[in-house]
Amino acid sequence: MSVEGMGVLVTGGGSGIGLGVARHLAAEGAHVTVCGRTEATLASAVEEISAHAAGGSRAGYVVADVSDEDAVASAVARASERAGGRLDGVVTCAGGNSWVGPITQMPIEQWNGALETNLTGTMLALKHAGAYMAKAGGGAIVGISSIASSNTHRWFGPYGVTKAGVDHLCQLAADELGPSNVRVNCVRPGLVRTEMVEAITGSDNPVRDDYESCIPLPRIGEVGDIAAAVRFLIGPESSWLTGQVINVDGGHSLRRGPDLRPWLEPAYGEDGLRGIVS
């Protein structure tokens, strides 16, 4: 039950969860291509991935903005070429959020930016990789969502909304592509120790304390926790599993989203956090 020799594309694979997933798959012999917007970051990531590679695994990168359709189509093609014409798996890790605050003060530019990266980027990967896999006879796609899609995270702005869209999009694709033996599933990480959330996980603070009080398994997640789940969903062990959204969050989804009030109230005020715009 191996992924050795498989061709896999990981969007957003230059850092964080995406890099961890790519490293994990290469360590089991998959040929991995990562894509992202910054070439220097990608080149460094490929060095790290290659250092962990096994079984003749080849690793490479493609510079691509996932909101650019031509760039995504090119990344899919390049990933297949690197694996000798195979594209067995795609993991859509590209995403992020550049704004937090009350919805009544949300800048439209930040809303649109999150939609383009998190949701449109996932759609384009599904569109082009799904078409390739359907013609080739099958494959597996894993969308990276978030606990913020299922449990409201007050003042997270567009992030949770776009990730809820990722959940539904992956389920829709699973329903449509199943007859072509293309499986599509989704992983919802909880709070995972990455660069993106270092302000929370990097030191003791009230927001981190609140997060930890909501996690039944008493620790913050690690990138390896998510990578292991993705590996299962890409691999042959999950060959009769599609359309699923799997929480990998230490049980956090059983409780509630975090309270960001200690950080945001000084900036927006108590009235601002309940929607009053001065």
C-alpha positions as CSV (number, residue, x, y, z in Angstrom):
1,M,0.0,0.0,0.0
2,S,2.5,2.5,-1.2
3,V,2.7,6.0,-2.9
4,E,6.1,5.2,-4.3
5,G,6.4,6.4,-7.9
6,M,3.2,8.5,-7.8
7,G,3.2,12.0,-9.3
8,V,1.8,14.6,-6.9
9,L,1.3,18.3,-7.1
10,V,1.1,20.4,-3.9
11,T,-0.1,24.0,-4.3
12,G,1.3,26.3,-1.6
13,G,4.1,23.8,-1.1
14,G,6.8,26.2,-0.3
15,S,6.1,26.5,3.4
16,G,3.8,25.4,6.3
17,I,1.4,22.5,5.8
18,G,2.1,22.3,2.1
19,L,5.8,21.8,2.6
20,G,5.2,19.2,5.3
21,V,2.8,17.3,3.0
22,A,5.3,17.4,0.1
23,R,8.2,16.3,2.4
24,H,6.1,13.4,3.8
25,L,5.1,12.1,0.3
26,A,8.6,12.4,-1.0
27,A,9.9,10.4,2.0
28,E,7.7,7.6,0.8
29,G,8.9,7.7,-2.8
30,A,6.4,10.0,-4.5
31,H,7.6,12.4,-7.2
32,V,6.5,15.8,-5.9
33,T,6.1,19.2,-7.5
34,V,5.3,22.2,-5.4
35,C,4.0,25.5,-6.6
36,G,3.7,29.0,-5.1
37,R,4.4,32.6,-5.9
38,T,7.9,33.1,-4.6
39,E,10.7,31.3,-6.4
40,A,13.3,31.6,-3.6
41,T,10.9,30.0,-1.1
42,L,10.1,27.2,-3.5
43,A,13.8,26.5,-4.3
44,S,14.6,26.3,-0.6
45,A,11.6,24.0,-0.1
46,V,12.7,21.6,-2.9
47,E,16.1,21.3,-1.2
48,E,14.5,20.3,2.0
49,I,12.1,17.9,0.3
50,S,14.9,16.3,-1.7
51,A,16.9,15.8,1.5
52,H,14.1,13.6,2.8
53,A,13.3,11.9,-0.4
54,A,13.4,8.1,-0.8
55,G,12.9,5.4,-3.4
56,G,14.1,7.5,-6.4
57,S,11.7,10.3,-5.7
58,R,12.1,13.5,-7.7
59,A,11.2,16.9,-6.4
60,G,10.8,20.2,-8.3
61,Y,8.8,23.4,-8.3
62,V,6.8,25.7,-10.5
63,V,6.2,29.3,-9.9
64,A,2.5,29.8,-10.0
65,D,-0.2,32.1,-8.6
66,V,-3.1,29.7,-8.0
67,S,-5.6,32.5,-8.9
68,D,-4.1,32.5,-12.4
69,E,-5.7,29.8,-14.6
70,D,-2.9,29.5,-17.1
71,A,-0.4,29.2,-14.3
72,V,-2.4,26.4,-12.6
73,A,-2.9,24.5,-15.9
74,S,0.9,24.8,-16.5
75,A,1.6,23.5,-12.9
76,V,-0.6,20.5,-13.5
77,A,1.3,19.7,-16.7
78,R,4.7,20.2,-15.2
79,A,3.9,17.9,-12.2
80,S,2.8,15.2,-14.7
81,E,6.0,15.6,-16.7
82,R,8.2,15.3,-13.6
83,A,6.5,11.9,-12.8
84,G,6.9,10.5,-16.3
85,G,3.4,11.3,-17.5
86,R,1.6,10.5,-14.2
87,L,-0.5,12.7,-12.0
88,D,-1.9,10.6,-9.2
89,G,-2.5,13.2,-6.6
90,V,-3.1,16.9,-6.0
91,V,-3.1,18.7,-2.6
92,T,-4.5,22.2,-2.6
93,C,-2.6,23.9,0.3
94,A,-2.3,27.4,-1.1
95,G,-4.3,29.7,1.1
96,G,-4.2,32.4,3.8
97,N,-5.9,35.4,5.3
98,S,-4.5,38.9,5.6
99,W,-7.2,40.5,7.6
100,V,-9.0,40.0,10.9
101,G,-11.7,42.2,12.3
102,P,-15.4,42.9,12.4
103,I,-17.4,42.1,9.3
104,T,-18.9,45.6,9.3
105,Q,-15.4,47.0,8.7
106,M,-14.1,44.4,6.3
107,P,-12.2,45.9,3.3
108,I,-13.5,44.6,0.0
109,E,-9.9,44.2,-1.3
110,Q,-9.1,41.7,1.6
111,W,-12.4,39.8,0.9
112,N,-11.6,39.5,-2.8
113,G,-8.0,38.5,-2.2
114,A,-9.0,35.6,0.1
115,L,-11.7,34.4,-2.3
116,E,-9.2,34.4,-5.1
117,T,-6.5,32.5,-3.3
118,N,-8.5,30.1,-1.1
119,L,-11.5,29.3,-3.2
120,T,-10.7,30.2,-6.8
121,G,-7.3,28.6,-6.4
122,T,-8.9,25.4,-5.2
123,M,-11.4,25.5,-8.0
124,L,-8.8,25.9,-10.7
125,A,-6.7,23.0,-9.3
126,L,-9.8,20.8,-9.3
127,K,-10.8,21.9,-12.8
128,H,-7.4,21.2,-14.5
129,A,-6.2,18.3,-12.4
130,G,-9.7,16.7,-12.4
131,A,-9.8,16.8,-16.2
132,Y,-6.3,15.3,-16.5
133,M,-7.1,12.5,-14.0
134,A,-10.5,11.7,-15.5
135,K,-8.9,11.2,-18.9
136,A,-6.1,9.2,-17.4
137,G,-8.4,6.8,-15.5
138,G,-8.3,8.1,-11.9
139,G,-6.5,9.9,-9.2
140,A,-6.9,11.6,-5.8
141,I,-7.3,15.2,-4.9
142,V,-7.2,16.6,-1.3
143,G,-8.4,20.0,-0.4
144,I,-7.0,21.7,2.7
145,S,-9.8,23.5,4.5
146,S,-9.9,24.6,8.1
147,I,-11.8,24.2,11.4
148,A,-12.9,27.8,10.7
149,S,-15.2,26.4,8.0
150,S,-17.3,24.4,10.4
151,N,-17.0,26.4,13.7
152,T,-17.5,30.1,13.6
153,H,-14.4,32.1,14.3
154,R,-15.6,35.5,15.2
155,W,-13.6,38.3,13.4
156,F,-11.7,36.0,11.1
157,G,-13.0,37.9,8.2
158,P,-13.2,36.0,4.9
159,Y,-11.1,33.0,5.9
160,G,-13.7,30.7,7.3
161,V,-16.2,31.6,4.6
162,T,-13.8,30.7,1.8
163,K,-12.8,27.5,3.6
164,A,-16.5,26.5,3.9
165,G,-16.6,27.0,0.1
166,V,-13.6,24.7,-0.3
167,D,-15.5,22.0,1.7
168,H,-18.5,22.2,-0.6
169,L,-16.5,22.5,-3.7
170,C,-14.6,19.3,-2.9
171,Q,-17.8,17.4,-2.2
172,L,-19.3,18.6,-5.4
173,A,-16.2,17.5,-7.4
174,A,-16.2,14.1,-5.6
175,D,-19.8,13.6,-6.8
176,E,-19.1,14.6,-10.4
177,L,-15.7,12.9,-10.8
178,G,-16.5,9.6,-9.0
179,P,-17.6,7.9,-12.2
180,S,-14.1,8.6,-13.6
181,N,-12.4,7.1,-10.6
182,V,-11.2,10.4,-9.3
183,R,-11.5,10.7,-5.6
184,V,-11.8,14.1,-3.9
185,N,-11.7,14.6,-0.1
186,C,-11.0,17.5,2.3
187,V,-8.9,17.9,5.5
188,R,-9.8,20.5,8.1
189,P,-6.8,21.3,10.2
190,G,-7.2,22.8,13.6
191,L,-4.5,25.1,15.1
192,V,-1.3,23.8,13.6
193,R,2.2,25.1,14.3
194,T,3.2,27.0,11.1
195,E,4.7,30.3,10.2
196,M,1.2,31.7,9.4
197,V,0.0,31.4,13.1
198,E,3.3,31.9,14.8
199,A,1.9,34.9,16.7
200,I,-0.5,32.5,18.4
201,T,1.6,29.4,18.9
202,G,5.0,31.1,19.4
203,S,4.5,32.2,23.0
204,D,2.1,32.1,25.9
205,N,-0.7,34.5,25.4
206,P,-4.5,34.7,26.1
207,V,-5.5,33.6,22.6
208,R,-3.3,30.6,22.7
209,D,-4.6,29.7,26.1
210,D,-8.2,30.0,24.8
211,Y,-7.4,27.7,21.9
212,E,-5.9,25.1,24.1
213,S,-8.9,25.2,26.4
214,C,-11.0,24.2,23.5
215,I,-8.9,21.2,22.3
216,P,-9.7,17.9,24.0
217,L,-6.3,16.4,23.1
218,P,-4.1,18.8,25.0
219,R,-1.6,20.0,22.5
220,I,-1.3,22.2,19.4
221,G,-1.2,20.3,16.1
222,E,2.0,19.7,14.1
223,V,2.4,19.7,10.3
224,G,3.1,16.0,10.5
225,D,-0.4,15.4,11.8
226,I,-1.9,16.9,8.7
227,A,0.6,15.3,6.3
228,A,-0.2,11.8,7.6
229,A,-3.9,12.3,7.0
230,V,-3.2,13.6,3.5
231,R,-0.9,10.7,2.8
232,F,-3.8,8.3,3.7
233,L,-6.2,10.1,1.4
234,I,-3.8,10.2,-1.5
235,G,-2.8,6.5,-1.1
236,P,-4.4,3.3,-2.1
237,E,-5.6,2.5,1.5
238,S,-8.5,5.0,0.9
239,S,-9.5,3.8,-2.6
240,W,-13.2,3.6,-1.6
241,L,-13.3,6.9,0.2
242,T,-14.5,10.1,-1.5
243,G,-16.5,13.2,-0.7
244,Q,-15.4,13.3,2.9
245,V,-14.4,16.3,5.1
246,I,-12.1,15.1,7.9
247,N,-11.3,17.2,10.9
248,V,-7.7,16.8,12.1
249,D,-7.8,19.1,15.0
250,G,-7.3,17.3,18.3
251,G,-11.1,17.3,18.8
252,H,-11.4,21.1,18.7
253,S,-14.4,21.0,16.4
254,L,-16.4,19.4,19.3
255,R,-16.3,22.7,21.1
256,R,-16.1,26.3,19.8
257,G,-14.0,28.7,17.8
258,P,-11.3,30.8,19.6
259,D,-11.9,34.1,21.3
260,L,-9.8,36.8,19.7
261,R,-11.1,39.6,21.9
262,P,-7.9,40.1,23.9
263,W,-6.1,41.0,20.7
264,L,-8.8,42.9,18.8
265,E,-10.7,44.8,21.4
266,P,-7.8,47.4,21.9
267,A,-7.9,48.1,18.1
268,Y,-11.7,48.1,17.5
269,G,-13.2,48.7,20.9
270,E,-16.1,46.8,22.5
271,D,-18.6,48.5,20.3
272,G,-16.6,47.8,17.1
273,L,-16.5,44.1,17.8
274,R,-20.3,44.0,17.9
275,G,-20.6,45.7,14.6
276,I,-20.9,49.4,15.5
277,V,-18.9,51.6,13.0
278,S,-17.8,55.0,14.4
